[in-house]
C-alpha cells in the first residue's frame, strides 16, 4: 500500500499529511517547529528531532516525501533529503525538499500566474516565472530583515517598550503592550526579557507577536502602530515582486496575518488596484500530492527506459 508524505515545516510549528496512491488523505498531524539551517549543529539536531517525531506519528512505510522547510537553502537540501529519507524509511532519491515559500507558491499558483507573500515567523515574497525562474524578495532572517512578520513585530515591540523605559522610567503609552509582553515572557525585568530573547530560537520569539496583537486589540496605540507598520512592510514585498515580474494576482499567507484584522486591511489599502487575496493554504497536503506526482512520474520514466 503506497504512502506519500508531505511536510510543511515552519519556525513555530510543523504540519504533515499522508496520502495514498489515489491521492486521498490517510492521516495528518503536527510536530514542533524547526528550520532548515542545517549548517548549525543545534538547528540540525532540532530538525532531526522533528522528523523523528513525524516518523513516529506516521508509523507506516513511506514511498516518497516532499517537504517545504523554512530557512532551507539549496546547499542544505541534499542533507535534509537524507535525514528525512533515513528517518521515515524512504530512499533519499524519492525525497525532495525546498523552502516553505516555494511549497506555498506551488500550492496556490501555476508558474507565471501570481505573486506570493508569506508572513509567518519570518517574511518573504516569491514569483516563479513560466520558465521556472525563481524571484525572491525579503526572507533574510530576523537578524537582517523579515520585516512585517512575527519575529519582527515581537522584536520591534520589545524595543519600543524598552526605549520608553529608558526615556521616562515607565512604559508610558505602551503600558498595555508592556504588560502583554511581560506575561508572555514570564517576567517584568530586563533580565527576564534578555533571557527569553537571547535564549530562544526564532519561532519562540515570533510567538511573542500574539501578545502584540492582543495589546493592539486592547487599545494600546504603540502596538496598533506596529501592526500598521507590519502591513506596510508586507505590502512592500508585493510591490517589489510587481516591479520585477509585472502585475499579477497577489496572495498573502501566514500566521502573522491573523494577529489582527488591521494587518490584511492595511495590506489591501497599501496596494490599490492590485488583485489581493488572503487564502487558506493546506501546504502539507499539497506537499503530499507533489510527492505522489513526482513518484508516479519517476515510475513512468523508469518503465519507459526498460
N, C-alpha and C positions, 0 to 999 in steps of 0.2 A: 504494500500500500504506500503510495507516494506521498511525501510531505514536503511542503515548500515554506520556508521560514522567512518572514520579513521583520526587520528590526528598525525602529526609529529611536535613536539614542540622542537625548538632549542633555544639557548640563544639569537639569533639575530632576528629570525622570526619563525612563526608557520604556517604550511600549513595543510589544511584539505580537505578531499574528501568524497563524499557521493555516495554510490552505492545502486542499488535496489536488489530485490530478485534474479534477473537474472545475477547480477554482473556487469551490465552496469553502467557506470559513469553517475550520475544525476546532480552533482554540485561539485564545488570545490572553494576554496578561501584561503585567507591569513589573518593572525592576527599578532599582535606584539609577540615578543619572551618572554619566561619566563623559569623558571626552576622548577624541582621537589623538591627543597629544602624546603619542606613544614614545616620543624621544625622552620623556620624563619617566624614570622608574616608578615613581609614585602614581602617576596617571596611568601608566601601563598596568600596574597591579590593580588599580580600580577598574579599569576597562575589563581585564581578565575576570575579575570577581563578578561583574555584572553579566558577562557572557556565561559564566558558570551557573549563575542563578537562573538565567533564561533556560539553559540546558536542563537544569533540574526541574523547572516548571513544565517544559515541553515533554520531557520523558519519553520521546519517541525518536526513531531514526529520521534524519533529515536528508533529503536528496539534493537540495540546493538552497542557498540562502542569499539574500540581498539586504544590505544594511546601509542606512543613512546615519552618519555619525557626526555629531557636532565637532568642529575643530579638526577633522581629519584632512590631512594633506595628501597629495598624490604619492609622496615618498613613503608615507606610513601605510598606505592602502594594502600592499602585499603582506605586511606583518599583521594587520588587522584581519585579513582573509585567513591567514594561517592560524591565528588564535581562535577565530570563530569556527573554522572548519574542524580543527583539532578538538574543540570543546563540544560541539554539537554532533560530532561524528559524521561530518560531511567532507568529501575531498576538497581541499582548498581551490582546486580548479573549478569547482562548482559554487564558489563563494565570490560575490562581488560586493565591493563597498565603495561608498562615496560619502560626501558630507550631507548633512541633513537638508541643506537648502536645495541641492540638486535633486534629492529624492522628492521634496515637496513640489518643486517645479514640475517634475515629470508626472507627479500625481495629478497636477492641475492642467497643464498645458502641453500641447504638442510643440516641438521646436519651432521657433519663429512666431508663435501665436500669443505671447503675453510676457508680462514682466511680473516678477515675484519679489516681495519684500518680506523677510522673516524677522519677527521681533519676539524673541524668547528671552533667555538669559543674555544672549548677545543679539546683534542685529547685522543683517547682510541682505544685499539685493542681488538678483540674478536674472539674466536673459540668456536663453540658448537659441542661437540662430538656426535657420533652416539647414544650414551646412554643418551644424554641430559645434560651432564656436561658442565657448562659454564666456560670457561677460559678467564679471562680478564687481560689485561696489560695496564698500564698507567691509565688515567682518574681520577686523584686525585685532579683536580681543579686547578685554576690559582694560588692559594696561595702555592701549593706544587709542581706541575709539569705542566701537559698539554703541554709538550714541542712540538714544531713544529706547534702548532695550532694558530689561530688568536690572542687570547689574549696574548699568549706567545710572538709572533712576535712583537706585539704592545708594550708590556712592555720592551722587550729587546731593542727595537728601542729607546724608551724614555730614558732608562738607558744609551745607547751608546751616545746619544746626550748630556745628562747631564754630563757625565764623561768628554767629550771633552771640554765642557764649564768650568768645574772645572779646567782642566789642562791648557787650553790656553786662556780662556775668550771668545772663539767663538766655533761654531760647527765644525770648521776646515773641514776635509774631509767629514763630514756628513752634509754639508750645505744644499744640496738638500733635504735630509731626514728631517732635522730640519724644513725647510720651509713647507714641506708637512704636517708634524705633527702640526705645528703652525696653519696652515689653517684649519685642521680638528678639532683641539681643540678649536679654536676661540680666540687665544691669544698667545703672544710670551714669557710671563713671567712665572717663576716657579709657581706663584700663580694660573695662568690660567691652567697650566698642572696639578697641585696638585688638584685643584677643580674638574677638569674633571675626573682624575683617581680615587680619593678617594670619589667622589660623584656619581660615575656611577656603574651600575651593569655590570656583566661580558660580556654581549652581546654588550653593547655600547663600552666597552674597546676593545673587539675583532674587532669592526668595524674600529678601527684605523689601522688595518693591511692593509686595502686598500691603505692608504697613504704610507705605506712602499712599497707596490707593485708598486705604481706609481713612487716613488722615484727611485726604482731599475730600472724601465724601462727608467727613465730619465738619468741613468748613475751613480747614487750615489753608490760608492763602499761599503759603510757600509751597506746600505740597501740590496745590492746584496749579501754580505756576510751573512747577517741574513737569507735570503731566502735559501741560500745554507745550513746553519746550520739547518733550519727547515726541509729540505728534509732529512738530515741525521738523525734527531730525529724521524721522522715518519718511516723511514726505520728501525730504531732500534726497534720500536714496532713490526714490521713484523718479524724481526729476533727473538725476544722474543717468539712470537707465534710459529714459526717454531721449536725453541729449546724445547718448552714444548709439542707441539702437533704433530710435524712432518711436512714434506713438504706437501704443498697443494697450489692451486692457491690463490693468494693474491689480494684482491680488495681494492682500496683506494677510499674513497668518502669524500665529504665535501667541503664547500666553500673555505677553505684555499688553496686548490689545484688550484683554479682558479686565485689566486693572480698574478701568473707569470708562464709561461711555464717552467721556470727553476726548479720549485718545483717537478712536476711529472717527469721531465727528470732526476733530481738528485736522486729521489727515485729509478727509474729504474736502474740507474748506480750503486747505492749502493747495489743492490740486484741481482748481476749477476747469471744467471742460474735459477732464480725464474720465475714463471709464474705470471707476474704482469699486472693488468688492472686498468683502471680508469673509471668505468661505471657510467652512469647516473641512479640514483635511484629515482623512484616516491614512496617515502616511505609512503606518506599519502594515496595514492591509494592502496598500498599493505596492509596498516593497515585496510582500509575499507573492503578489501576482507577477511582478517583474521577475522574481526568481523562477517562478513557474515558466514564464515565457522564454527566458534565457535557456533554461534546461531543455525545453521542448525544441528550441532552435538548435541547440548543441546536438541533441539526439538525431535530428533530421540531417544535420551535416555529417555526422558520423555514419549514418546509414547510407547516405548518398555516396560516401567515399569508399564504401565496401564493394 
